[in-house]
Amino acid sequence: MAVAAQFSDLGHEAIFESPYRDTTLYEAYVKRAVDVVVASVLLVLLLPTLLLAAAAVRVSLGRGVLFRQRRIGFRGAPFTIYKFRTMRPDRRRAHRAHSGPDRRRCHKTPNDPRTTRAGRLLRALSIDELPQLFNVLKGDMSLVGPRPEMLEIVAQYEPWQHGRHAVRPGITGPWQVGDRCSTLMHEATGIDLDYVDQVSLGTDLRLLARTVPAVVLRRGF
C-alpha cells in the first residue's frame, strides 16, 4: 500500500510503498515495558552523573546544556532527540545543505575543533547520549534499536531502506556496538534490517550486554 511520508522540516513529501511490517506483541508490550522501567531506574541511578555533565556543559558553553535535533523515528515520524552539548556553534555550517550519499563512517567526527574539552570527555564516555533516556520515556526511542538518522539523510533513502523505521530507534543497537567506523553509515542499513527481522528479548539483552564493553573500549557510540 502506498503511503505518504511528510518530512515537514524539509518542506517536501515523499511517496513510497510502505516498508513497515506489523508490530509484534513483544515490541508493543514487553519491549516497551522494559524500556520504561530500565530508563527510569537508570535516570535515578545516573542523576549525579547527569547533573555533573550539565554543570560541565554550562561552564564550558554557557546557557542551554542540551543539544536538540530533529531525527526520523518509528514508522517515519520525526521527533526531537536530546544530547548534552559538546561543541561550539558553527554558524557557517548551520544552513549548509547535505547532498550526495552519506559518506560518514562514524556518527561523531573525531578531532572536530568545535568540540570543547568537557565535550571530548563526555563523548569519550558516551555521557552525552544519556539525555536520550528521556526520549525513551517519551516513547520516541527504545533502549535498543537502529540509530535514528537526520531528516536530510532519510530524505535520500531508497524505499527499502525505510524498513529500519519499522521499530523504534535505539540508544544502542547492533551497529552502535559493533566496529561501526569500518562501515559507511548509509551502507549499514542491512545491519539494522537484520535486527528488525530478529528483534526479541534475547536479542535486546545480548545487545545491552555488549554496550558496556563497547563504551569502555570506545568501539561504538
N, CA, C and O of each residue as an XYZ file, in Angstrom:
884
protein
N       0.846     -1.189      0.000
C       0.000      0.000      0.000
C       0.881      1.238      0.000
O       1.806      1.338      0.806
N       0.608      2.178     -0.889
C       1.405      3.389     -0.962
C       1.037      4.318      0.179
O      -0.140      4.490      0.497
N       2.030      4.904      0.780
C       1.805      5.856      1.861
C       2.631      7.093      1.584
O       3.575      7.061      0.796
N       2.267      8.188      2.241
C       3.000      9.439      2.096
C       3.781      9.707      3.362
O       3.221      9.696      4.458
N       5.057      9.946      3.218
C       5.885     10.313      4.366
C       6.151     11.807      4.283
O       6.816     12.268      3.355
N       5.638     12.566      5.242
C       5.773     14.012      5.217
C       6.955     14.436      6.074
O       6.914     14.292      7.296
N       7.998     14.951      5.459
C       9.126     15.496      6.196
C       8.926     17.012      6.239
O       9.513     17.751      5.449
N       8.083     17.460      7.178
C       7.692     18.857      7.210
C       8.886     19.775      7.434
O       8.880     20.909      6.956
N       9.911     19.314      8.151
C      11.072     20.145      8.417
C      11.836     20.463      7.134
O      12.539     21.472      7.063
N      11.702     19.616      6.132
C      12.382     19.838      4.866
C      11.454     20.457      3.829
O      11.898     20.881      2.762
N      10.163     20.506      4.146
C       9.219     21.159      3.272
C       8.868     20.387      2.025
O       8.534     21.004      1.014
N       8.925     19.073      2.042
C       8.503     18.305      0.884
C       7.984     16.956      1.330
O       8.131     16.567      2.489
N       7.380     16.255      0.404
C       6.727     14.993      0.710
C       7.265     13.904     -0.202
O       7.495     14.131     -1.390
N       7.465     12.720      0.364
C       7.942     11.585     -0.428
C       6.884     10.487     -0.425
O       6.322     10.173      0.624
N       6.607      9.902     -1.585
C       5.627      8.831     -1.705
C       6.375      7.530     -1.981
O       7.206      7.465     -2.887
N       6.077      6.500     -1.200
C       6.744      5.219     -1.407
C       5.858      4.107     -0.882
O       4.919      4.350     -0.124
N       6.165      2.886     -1.289
C       5.451      1.728     -0.776
C       5.820      1.518      0.689
O       6.993      1.565      1.058
N       4.808      1.287      1.515
C       5.063      1.137      2.943
C       5.964     -0.063      3.205
O       5.633     -1.179      2.806
N       7.112      0.152      3.877
C       8.025     -0.950      4.171
C       7.820     -1.514      5.571
O       8.575     -2.382      6.009
N       6.802     -1.023      6.274
C       6.678     -1.360      7.687
C       5.893     -2.644      7.892
O       4.771     -2.786      7.407
N       6.489     -3.566      8.609
C       5.785     -4.782      8.987
C       4.933     -4.493     10.216
O       5.054     -3.430     10.824
N       4.066     -5.446     10.583
C       3.235     -5.280     11.772
C       4.098     -5.321     13.029
O       5.092     -6.045     13.092
N       3.707     -4.537     14.023
C       4.396     -4.545     15.312
C       4.068     -5.833     16.054
O       2.905     -6.230     16.133
N       5.087     -6.484     16.597
C       4.874     -7.740     17.317
C       4.382     -7.466     18.734
O       4.501     -6.346     19.233
N       3.830     -8.491     19.380
C       3.380     -8.348     20.766
C       4.559     -8.016     21.680
O       4.423     -7.230     22.617
N       5.709     -8.617     21.401
C       6.892     -8.307     22.203
C       7.235     -6.824     22.118
O       7.494     -6.187     23.139
N       7.239     -6.275     20.912
C       7.586     -4.868     20.736
C       6.561     -3.943     21.378
O       6.917     -2.928     21.977
N       5.290     -4.302     21.249
C       4.228     -3.424     21.735
C       4.120     -3.408     23.253
O       3.777     -2.379     23.836
N       4.406     -4.529     23.899
C       4.159     -4.622     25.345
C       5.429     -4.895     26.154
O       5.787     -4.099     27.022
N       6.104     -5.991     25.885
C       7.266     -6.365     26.700
C       8.413     -5.376     26.508
O       8.952     -4.846     27.480
N       8.780     -5.133     25.267
C       9.900     -4.229     24.976
C       9.625     -2.837     25.518
O      10.512     -2.202     26.090
N       8.404     -2.363     25.341
C       8.059     -1.023     25.824
C       8.102     -0.968     27.348
O       8.577      0.015     27.917
N       7.614     -2.009     28.011
C       7.644     -2.042     29.476
C       9.079     -2.061     29.990
O       9.411     -1.365     30.950
N       9.924     -2.861     29.348
C      11.338     -2.912     29.742
C      11.988     -1.544     29.547
O      12.755     -1.091     30.397
N      11.682     -0.889     28.431
C      12.235      0.439     28.166
C      11.896      1.416     29.289
O      12.773      2.113     29.800
N      10.630      1.461     29.666
C      10.181      2.426     30.679
C      10.820      2.136     32.030
O      11.307      3.048     32.699
N      10.820      0.869     32.431
C      11.365      0.502     33.746
C      12.869      0.758     33.802
O      13.357      1.396     34.734
N      13.598      0.265     32.811
C      15.058      0.396     32.828
C      15.478      1.859     32.686
O      16.390      2.306     33.381
N      14.826      2.610     31.796
C      15.171      4.025     31.628
C      14.913      4.804     32.913
O      15.705      5.672     33.282
N      13.813      4.501     33.593
C      13.500      5.184     34.853
C      14.555      4.891     35.914
O      15.014      5.797     36.610
N      14.933      3.627     36.031
C      15.950      3.239     37.019
C      17.293      3.892     36.695
O      17.973      4.395     37.590
N      17.671      3.885     35.428
C      18.946      4.477     35.036
C      18.977      5.977     35.297
O      20.006      6.511     35.713
N      17.864      6.663     35.059
C      17.825      8.104     35.308
C      18.028      8.411     36.788
O      18.684      9.393     37.136
N      17.468      7.575     37.656
C      17.659      7.766     39.098
C      19.108      7.476     39.483
O      19.736      8.268     40.187
N      19.639      6.345     39.023
C      20.999      5.954     39.381
C      22.051      6.911     38.813
O      23.083      7.160     39.436
N      21.772      7.436     37.636
C      22.749      8.284     36.959
C      22.513      9.771     37.185
O      23.164     10.603     36.552
N      21.592     10.115     38.077
C      21.280     11.529     38.312
C      22.522     12.342     38.676
O      22.701     13.427     38.122
N      23.396     11.872     39.585
C      24.610     12.653     39.864
C      25.471     12.882     38.622
O      26.016     13.970     38.432
N      25.593     11.860     37.781
C      26.366     11.996     36.544
C      25.726     13.011     35.611
O      26.419     13.827     35.003
N      24.403     12.961     35.497
C      23.687     13.907     34.645
C      23.880     15.338     35.130
O      24.084     16.243     34.321
N      23.818     15.550     36.439
C      23.976     16.896     37.000
C      25.400     17.411     36.795
O      25.595     18.578     36.457
N      26.394     16.547     36.998
C      27.779     16.950     36.777
C      28.030     17.280     35.306
O      28.718     18.250     34.987
N      27.467     16.467     34.419
C      27.627     16.719     32.985
C      26.972     18.037     32.596
O      27.542     18.816     31.832
N      25.778     18.287     33.120
C      25.083     19.541     32.823
C      25.888     20.736     33.321
O      25.967     21.761     32.644
N      26.486     20.603     34.502
C      27.302     21.690     35.044
C      28.534     21.934     34.178
O      28.909     23.082     33.938
N      29.163     20.856     33.709
C      30.346     20.990     32.862
C      30.006     21.682     31.549
O      30.770     22.519     31.068
N      28.863     21.336     30.970
C      28.434     21.973     29.724
C      28.122     23.442     29.964
O      28.473     24.298     29.153
N      27.465     23.729     31.072
C      27.109     25.121     31.391
C      28.367     25.982     31.546
O      28.410     27.115     31.066
N      29.382     25.443     32.213
C      30.621     26.194     32.413
C      31.350     26.422     31.088
O      31.871     27.511     30.846
N      31.388     25.405     30.236
C      32.174     25.498     29.001
C      31.437     26.174     27.853
O      32.066     26.775     26.982
N      30.110     26.083     27.841
C      29.348     26.601     26.697
C      28.259     27.601     27.068
O      27.617     28.167     26.184
N      28.042     27.826     28.363
C      27.022     28.785     28.758
C      25.641     28.159     28.821
O      25.503     26.943     28.956
N      24.629     28.993     28.723
C      23.256     28.526     28.874
C      22.860     27.592     27.738
O      23.363     27.680     26.618
N      21.929     26.685     28.078
C      21.465     25.719     27.099
C      22.353     24.498     27.072
O      23.230     24.376     26.217
N      22.126     23.588     28.013
C      23.021     22.432     28.138
C      22.661     21.310     27.174
O      23.475     20.419     26.931
N      21.448     21.343     26.623
C      21.009     20.256     25.748
C      21.100     20.636     24.276
O      20.759     21.752     23.882
N      21.559     19.701     23.487
C      21.539     19.802     22.035
C      20.277     19.104     21.550
O      20.012     17.963     21.928
N      19.507     19.779     20.724
C      18.269     19.213     20.186
C      18.366     19.151     18.666
O      18.822     20.093     18.018
N      17.935     18.037     18.120
C      17.981     17.877     16.666
C      16.831     16.994     16.216
O      16.477     16.031     16.896
N      16.250     17.320     15.076
C      15.157     16.525     14.531
C      15.720     15.274     13.865
O      16.666     15.342     13.081
N      15.125     14.142     14.189
C      15.505     12.855     13.609
C      14.241     12.129     13.150
O      13.129     12.511     13.515
N      14.420     11.092     12.354
C      13.304     10.266     11.911
C      13.226      9.038     12.807
O      14.227      8.359     13.035
N      12.023      8.756     13.314
C      11.851      7.664     14.248
C      10.884      6.599     13.776
O      10.861      6.234     12.600
N      10.086      6.106     14.710
C       9.189      4.978     14.481
C       8.208      5.267     13.356
O       7.468      6.250     13.394
N       8.213      4.400     12.361
C       7.338      4.497     11.188
C       7.439      5.859     10.486
O       6.451      6.387      9.976
N       8.647      6.405     10.474
C       8.910      7.626      9.716
C       8.487      8.916     10.373
O       8.503      9.964      9.728
N       8.108      8.874     11.645
C       7.659     10.085     12.336
C       8.859     10.884     12.849
O       9.713     10.324     13.536
N       8.941     12.178     12.531
C      10.039     12.992     13.059
C       9.880     13.211     14.566
O       8.763     13.303     15.073
N      10.999     13.292     15.268
C      10.982     13.623     16.686
C      12.252     14.391     17.014
O      13.175     14.455     16.202
N      12.297     14.971     18.204
C      13.458     15.736     18.642
C      14.310     14.890     19.573
O      13.842     14.450     20.623
N      15.559     14.662     19.191
C      16.476     13.874     20.014
C      17.241     14.811     20.941
O      17.530     15.953     20.584
N      17.566     14.317     22.136
C      18.280     15.115     23.130
C      19.683     14.554     23.367
O      19.881     13.341     23.435
N      20.637     15.454     23.489
C      22.005     15.107     23.879
C      22.562     16.267     24.695
O      22.032     17.378     24.651
N      23.628     16.004     25.434
C      24.357     17.105     26.036
C      25.172     17.796     24.950
O      25.752     17.138     24.087
N      25.211     19.117     24.997
C      26.021     19.867     24.044
C      27.497     19.581     24.285
O      27.953     19.548     25.428
N      28.226     19.378     23.219
C      29.664     19.118     23.326
C      30.477     20.010     22.399
O      31.707     19.989     22.442
N      29.798     20.799     21.553
C      30.500     21.565     20.528
C      30.081     23.024     20.540
O      28.940     23.356     20.862
N      31.011     23.882     20.187
C      30.694     25.291     19.989
C      29.917     25.428     18.687
O      30.169     24.682     17.740
N      28.968     26.378     18.622
C      28.191     26.543     17.389
C      29.064     27.036     16.248
O      29.991     27.820     16.451
N      28.758     26.569     15.051
C      29.455     26.998     13.836
C      28.394     27.502     12.876
O      27.764     26.718     12.167
N      28.198     28.814     12.854
C      27.127     29.387     12.029
C      27.373     29.184     10.542
O      26.441     29.226      9.739
N      28.631     28.962     10.177
C      28.916     28.728      8.752
C      28.314     27.420      8.280
O      28.022     27.257      7.096
N      28.125     26.466      9.225
C      27.591     25.161      8.856
C      26.110     25.041      9.146
O      25.482     24.053      8.767
N      25.545     26.032      9.813
C      24.173     25.911     10.307
C      23.173     25.684      9.189
O      22.196     24.955      9.364
N      23.413     26.306      8.035
C      22.439     26.196      6.946
C      23.039     25.510      5.723
O      22.551     25.676      4.605
N      24.089     24.747      5.944
C      24.736     24.044      4.846
C      23.946     22.791      4.513
O      23.839     21.888      5.343
N      23.394     22.725      3.320
C      22.555     21.584      2.937
C      23.412     20.354      2.688
O      24.540     20.453      2.206
N      22.865     19.203      3.022
C      23.555     17.945      2.739
C      23.157     17.476      1.353
O      21.985     17.540      0.985
N      24.119     17.008      0.589
C      23.830     16.472     -0.733
C      24.740     15.289     -0.990
O      25.846     15.208     -0.455
N      24.259     14.372     -1.817
C      25.041     13.197     -2.137
C      24.899     12.119     -1.092
O      24.256     12.333     -0.064
N      25.498     10.946     -1.339
C      25.386      9.825     -0.406
C      26.089     10.123      0.904
O      27.026     10.920      0.957
N      25.627      9.475      1.951
C      26.200      9.659      3.279
C      27.538      8.933      3.352
O      27.573      7.702      3.349
N      28.639      9.678      3.417
C      29.972      9.091      3.404
C      30.564      8.972      4.803
O      31.733      8.617      4.949
N      29.777      9.264      5.829
C      30.317      9.178      7.185
C      30.569      7.732      7.583
O      29.802      6.837      7.230
N      31.652      7.514      8.322
C      31.929      6.208      8.906
C      31.608      6.213     10.392
O      31.322      5.160     10.963
N      31.651      7.371     11.024
C      31.363      7.484     12.446
C      30.293      8.536     12.656
O      30.234      9.533     11.937
N      29.441      8.302     13.660
C      28.381      9.255     13.957
C      28.959     10.565     14.470
O      28.391     11.632     14.240
N      30.093     10.483     15.170
C      30.740     11.667     15.717
C      32.077     11.865     15.015
O      32.863     10.928     14.880
N      32.326     13.093     14.569
C      33.560     13.381     13.864
C      34.712     13.500     14.852
O      34.667     14.356     15.735
N      35.747     12.662     14.728
C      36.869     12.752     15.664
C      37.675     14.022     15.442
O      37.797     14.501     14.315
N      38.230     14.569     16.532
C      39.120     15.731     16.473
C      38.469     16.955     15.841
O      39.155     17.766     15.219
N      37.167     17.097     15.992
C      36.487     18.288     15.496
C      36.906     19.472     16.363
O      36.742     19.418     17.582
N      37.443     20.542     15.767
C      37.935     21.671     16.567
C      36.841     22.386     17.345
O      37.141     23.125     18.283
N      35.583     22.183     16.979
C      34.488     22.829     17.704
C      34.194     22.141     19.030
O      33.504     22.712     19.875
N      34.704     20.926     19.232
C      34.423     20.172     20.449
C      35.206     20.751     21.623
O      36.415     20.960     21.524
N      34.520     21.009     22.725
C      35.166     21.550     23.913
C      35.924     20.448     24.654
O      35.756     19.262     24.371
N      36.759     20.862     25.607
C      37.493     19.877     26.404
C      36.518     18.999     27.182
O      36.666     17.778     27.224
N      35.509     19.641     27.804
C      34.488     18.870     28.520
C      33.718     17.983     27.556
O      33.369     16.849     27.886
N      33.453     18.505     26.357
C      32.732     17.730     25.357
C      33.468     16.480     24.933
O      32.851     15.439     24.708
N      34.792     16.572     24.819
C      35.576     15.388     24.449
C      35.462     14.297     25.507
O      35.391     13.111     25.184
N      35.444     14.706     26.773
C      35.299     13.730     27.849
C      33.909     13.105     27.827
O      33.766     11.890     27.965
N      32.883     13.940     27.653
C      31.512     13.421     27.613
C      31.334     12.450     26.449
O      30.660     11.429     26.587
N      31.931     12.763     25.319
C      31.832     11.878     24.161
C      32.596     10.583     24.378
O      32.118      9.504     24.028
N      33.786     10.696     24.957
C      34.612      9.506     25.168
C      33.907      8.490     26.051
O      34.068      7.284     25.865
N      33.124      8.974     27.014
C      32.411      8.087     27.940
C      30.954      7.876     27.530
O      30.197      7.210     28.237
N      30.561      8.448     26.377
C      29.178      8.369     25.875
C      28.168      8.985     26.839
O      26.978      8.673     26.773
N      28.634      9.856     27.734
C      27.720     10.527     28.661
C      26.830     11.514     27.916
O      25.720     11.805     28.361
N      27.308     12.032     26.785
C      26.496     12.978     26.019
C      25.215     12.347     25.496
O      24.280     13.061     25.134
N      25.157     11.008     25.450
C      23.975     10.312     24.944
C      22.910     10.088     26.023
O      21.775      9.739     25.697
N      23.252     10.280     27.290
C      22.338      9.918     28.377
C      20.996     10.655     28.350
O      19.995     10.057     28.747
N      20.911     11.925     27.905
C      19.590     12.563     27.843
C      18.586     11.828     26.965
O      17.385     12.082     27.058
N      19.058     10.920     26.113
C      18.128     10.156     25.285
C      17.281      9.190     26.108
O      16.308      8.632     25.601
N      17.646      8.992     27.372
C      16.774      8.212     28.257
C      15.418      8.892     28.394
O      14.405      8.216     28.575
N      15.386     10.215     28.309
C      14.106     10.931     28.320
C      13.336     10.659     27.030
O      12.109     10.562     27.052
N      14.050     10.534     25.896
C      13.396     10.136     24.647
C      12.760      8.762     24.773
O      11.695      8.508     24.210
N      13.421      7.868     25.520
C      12.873      6.530     25.734
C      11.590      6.615     26.546
O      10.597      5.974     26.200
N      11.596      7.393     27.614
C      10.392      7.534     28.437
C       9.246      8.145     27.642
O       8.090      7.770     27.836
N       9.551      9.077     26.757
C       8.518      9.716     25.934
C       7.955      8.778     24.879
O       6.878      9.033     24.339
N       8.661      7.703     24.580
C       8.209      6.776     23.549
C       8.771      7.068     22.181
O       8.417      6.396     21.213
N       9.656      8.072     22.074
C      10.293      8.370     20.793
C      11.313      7.305     20.419
O      11.496      6.981     19.245
N      11.980      6.760     21.451
C      13.073      5.822     21.227
C      12.918      4.605     22.125
O      12.081      4.576     23.027
N      13.738      3.614     21.858
C      13.845      2.423     22.690
C      15.279      2.348     23.210
O      16.157      3.047     22.705
N      15.517      1.520     24.199
C      16.894      1.308     24.634
C      17.719      0.686     23.517
O      18.882      1.041     23.327
N      17.115     -0.244     22.777
C      17.809     -0.961     21.707
C      17.049     -0.775     20.401
O      15.827     -0.917     20.359
N      17.775     -0.460     19.343
C      17.149     -0.293     18.039
C      18.111      0.362     17.068
O      19.237      0.683     17.448
N      17.703      0.570     15.824
C      18.548      1.261     14.855
C      18.806      2.700     15.292
O      17.971      3.314     15.957
N      19.948      3.224     14.920
C      20.272      4.601     15.262
C      19.359      5.545     14.490
O      19.226      5.393     13.276
N      18.713      6.533     15.159
C      17.850      7.474     14.433
C      18.683      8.397     13.564
O      19.695      8.934     14.015
N      18.267      8.584     12.330
C      19.052      9.353     11.377
C      18.434     10.723     11.147
O      17.256     10.946     11.424
N      19.258     11.642     10.631
C      18.821     13.005     10.348
C      17.855     13.030      9.163
O      17.903     12.165      8.288
N      16.973     14.044      9.151
C      15.937     14.127      8.133
C      16.513     14.230      6.731
O      16.006     13.605      5.800
N      17.581     15.024      6.578
C      18.123     15.220      5.240
C      18.763     13.956      4.693
O      18.844     13.781      3.478
N      19.219     13.071      5.574
C      19.767     11.789      5.133
C      18.636     10.848      4.736
O      18.698     10.201      3.690
N      17.601     10.773      5.575
C      16.469      9.878      5.299
C      15.746     10.294      4.024
O      15.203      9.448      3.314
N      15.734     11.589      3.731
C      15.073     12.069      2.517
C      15.705     11.489      1.259
O      15.082     11.497      0.198
N      16.933     10.987      1.359
C      17.621     10.407      0.207
C      17.571      8.880      0.195
O      18.157      8.246     -0.682
N      16.874      8.291      1.167
C      16.761      6.835      1.222
C      16.056      6.280     -0.010
O      15.189      6.930     -0.594
N      16.441      5.081     -0.389
C      15.633      4.296     -1.311
C      14.497      3.675     -0.500
O      14.643      3.494      0.709
N      13.364      3.343     -1.136
C      12.202      2.856     -0.374
C      12.505      1.714      0.583
O      11.983      1.702      1.697
N      13.332      0.755      0.184
C      13.589     -0.404      1.038
C      14.303     -0.019      2.327
O      14.176     -0.716      3.333
N      15.055      1.085      2.311
C      15.806      1.476      3.497
C      14.907      1.951      4.638
O      15.310      1.932      5.801
N      13.690      2.377      4.300
C      12.769      2.840      5.342
C      12.313      1.699      6.242
O      11.705      1.941      7.285
N      12.599      0.459      5.854
C      12.233     -0.670      6.696
C      12.875     -0.625      8.068
O      12.365     -1.241      9.004
N      13.981      0.088      8.212
C      14.632      0.207      9.515
C      13.785      1.010     10.500
O      14.035      0.978     11.705
N      12.782      1.730      9.991
C      11.902      2.515     10.859
C      10.681      1.723     11.317
O       9.763      2.291     11.910
N      10.661      0.421     11.051
C       9.540     -0.415     11.496
C       9.557     -0.618     13.004
O       8.556     -1.036     13.585
N      10.686     -0.324     13.640
C      10.797     -0.388     15.101
C      11.290      0.968     15.602
O      11.810      1.776     14.834
N      11.118      1.201     16.894
C      11.616      2.452     17.460
C      13.144      2.499     17.379
O      13.803      1.481     17.591
N      13.707      3.663     17.078
C      15.165      3.784     17.084
C      15.704      3.617     18.497
O      14.980      3.821     19.472
N      16.974      3.245     18.607
C      17.527      2.943     19.917
C      18.749      3.759     20.289
O      19.448      4.294     19.429
N      18.995      3.844     21.600
C      20.226      4.451     22.089
C      21.407      3.557     21.727
O      22.457      4.034     21.299
N      21.216      2.258     21.906
C      22.216      1.283     21.487
C      21.577      0.319     20.496
O      20.355      0.275     20.355
N      22.407     -0.445     19.819
C      21.886     -1.358     18.803
C      23.024     -2.100     18.136
O      24.179     -1.945     18.534
N      22.723     -2.900     17.132
C      23.757     -3.735     16.501
C      24.870     -2.930     15.852
O      26.038     -3.304     15.948
N      24.529     -1.838     15.197
C      25.556     -1.015     14.553
C      26.326     -0.208     15.594
O      27.537     -0.027     15.469
N      25.628      0.277     16.621
C      26.268      1.115     17.626
C      27.340      0.370     18.416
O      28.349      0.962     18.798
N      27.130     -0.932     18.665
C      28.080     -1.679     19.499
C      29.134     -2.411     18.673
O      30.045     -3.019     19.235
N      29.021     -2.360     17.355
C      29.985     -3.045     16.509
C      31.169     -2.164     16.173
O      31.329     -1.076     16.725
N      31.995     -2.647     15.261
C      33.134     -1.862     14.780
C      32.615     -0.920     13.713
O      32.922     -1.050     12.528
N      31.817      0.033     14.176
C      30.979      0.786     13.255
C      31.743      1.736     12.349
O      31.271      2.053     11.257
N      32.921      2.198     12.778
C      33.662      3.144     11.960
C      34.327      2.483     10.757
O      34.954      3.166      9.947
N      34.198      1.163     10.630
C      34.740      0.464      9.467
C      33.702      0.361      8.354
O      34.002     -0.130      7.266
N      32.476      0.827      8.628
C      31.384      0.717      7.660
C      30.767      2.081      7.418
O      30.467      2.803      8.369
N      30.573      2.444      6.153
C      29.868      3.678      5.841
C      28.464      3.609      6.417
O      27.800      2.576      6.334
N      28.010      4.723      7.007
C      26.739      4.699      7.706
C      25.577      4.345      6.785
O      24.661      3.630      7.191
N      25.607      4.847      5.530
C      24.492      4.551      4.641
C      24.512      3.101      4.167
O      23.518      2.605      3.636
N      25.662      2.410      4.362
C      25.748      1.006      3.978
C      25.376      0.076      5.128
O      25.288     -1.138      4.944
N      25.155      0.646      6.317
C      24.856     -0.164      7.497
C      23.372     -0.465      7.628
O      22.958     -1.089      8.606
N      22.558     -0.035      6.661
C      21.123     -0.284      6.742
C      20.825     -1.768      6.831
O      19.886     -2.167      7.520
N      21.608     -2.595      6.148
C      21.391     -4.040      6.203
C      21.519     -4.586      7.607
O      20.793     -5.505      7.985
N      22.444     -4.027      8.395
C      22.595     -4.443      9.788
C      21.329     -4.122     10.570
O      20.859     -4.932     11.370
N      20.781     -2.933     10.333
C      19.546     -2.535     11.016
C      18.372     -3.416     10.605
O      17.557     -3.801     11.443
N      18.287     -3.736      9.315
C      17.178     -4.564      8.838
C      17.265     -5.979      9.395
O      16.240     -6.607      9.661
N      18.484     -6.484      9.573
C      18.642     -7.792     10.218
C      18.092     -7.746     11.639
O      17.439     -8.689     12.088
N      18.355     -6.652     12.344
C      17.822     -6.512     13.700
C      16.298     -6.465     13.675
O      15.642     -7.120     14.486
N      15.735     -5.693     12.747
C      14.276     -5.583     12.640
C      13.652     -6.959     12.438
O      12.594     -7.247     12.997
N      14.297     -7.808     11.645
C      13.772     -9.148     11.374
C      13.927    -10.091     12.564
O      13.175    -11.057     12.691
N      14.903     -9.815     13.440
C      15.223    -10.758     14.510
C      14.927    -10.218     15.903
O      15.273    -10.864     16.892
N      14.297     -9.053     16.009
C      14.105     -8.420     17.315
C      13.370     -9.352     18.278
O      12.327     -9.916     17.947
N      13.934     -9.499     19.468
C      13.366    -10.354     20.504
C      13.990     -9.942     21.828
O      14.931     -9.148     21.857
N      13.471    -10.477     22.916
C      14.034    -10.168     24.227
C      15.485    -10.634     24.308
O      16.343     -9.919     24.827
N      15.757    -11.831     23.794
C      17.118    -12.346     23.825
C      18.081    -11.474     23.036
O      19.192    -11.200     23.489
N      17.650    -11.036     21.845
C      18.489    -10.166     21.019
C      18.779     -8.856     21.733
O      19.918     -8.388     21.748
N      17.748     -8.264     22.326
C      17.930     -6.988     23.019
C      18.850     -7.131     24.226
O      19.691     -6.265     24.467
N      18.701     -8.205     24.981
C      19.556     -8.411     26.152
C      21.013     -8.597     25.740
O      21.915     -8.090     26.406
N      21.245     -9.318     24.652
C      22.620     -9.510     24.180
C      23.247     -8.181     23.755
O      24.416     -7.919     24.036
N      22.461     -7.350     23.078
C      22.984     -6.058     22.633
C      23.230     -5.122     23.814
O      24.208     -4.375     23.821
N      22.352     -5.160     24.807
C      22.572     -4.355     26.010
C      23.844     -4.803     26.724
O      24.605     -3.974     27.223
N      24.074     -6.119     26.773
C      25.273     -6.645     27.427
C      26.539     -6.227     26.682
O      27.587     -6.043     27.301
N      26.452     -6.078     25.366
C      27.615     -5.680     24.571
C      27.871     -4.177     24.621
O      28.930     -3.708     24.204
N      26.898     -3.426     25.133
C      27.022     -1.971     25.136
C      28.125     -1.492     26.078
O      28.902     -0.605     25.725
N      28.196     -2.077     27.275
C      29.190     -1.629     28.257
C      30.618     -1.794     27.735
O      31.376     -0.824     27.763
N      31.023     -2.985     27.255
C      32.388     -3.085     26.714
C      32.609     -2.207     25.487
O      33.726     -1.742     25.261
N      31.565     -1.970     24.689
C      31.711     -1.100     23.521
C      32.041      0.323     23.951
O      32.846      1.003     23.314
N      31.408      0.771     25.042
C      31.683      2.112     25.559
C      33.069      2.164     26.192
O      33.841      3.088     25.934
N      33.382      1.173     27.018
C      34.671      1.154     27.721
C      35.837      1.090     26.735
O      36.839      1.786     26.901
N      35.696      0.249     25.708
C      36.765      0.088     24.717
C      36.686      1.124     23.605
O      37.542      1.173     22.722
N      35.633      1.961     23.660
C      35.440      3.059     22.701
C      35.356      2.544     21.266
O      35.925      3.127     20.343
N      34.626      1.428     21.100
C      34.411      0.870     19.759
C      33.159      1.449     19.127
O      33.050      1.473     17.901
N      32.217      1.914     19.922
C      30.950      2.398     19.405
C      30.585      3.741     19.989
O      31.364      4.372     20.704
N      29.361      4.164     19.660
C      28.830      5.433     20.139
C      29.746      6.574     19.711
O      29.472      7.734     20.019
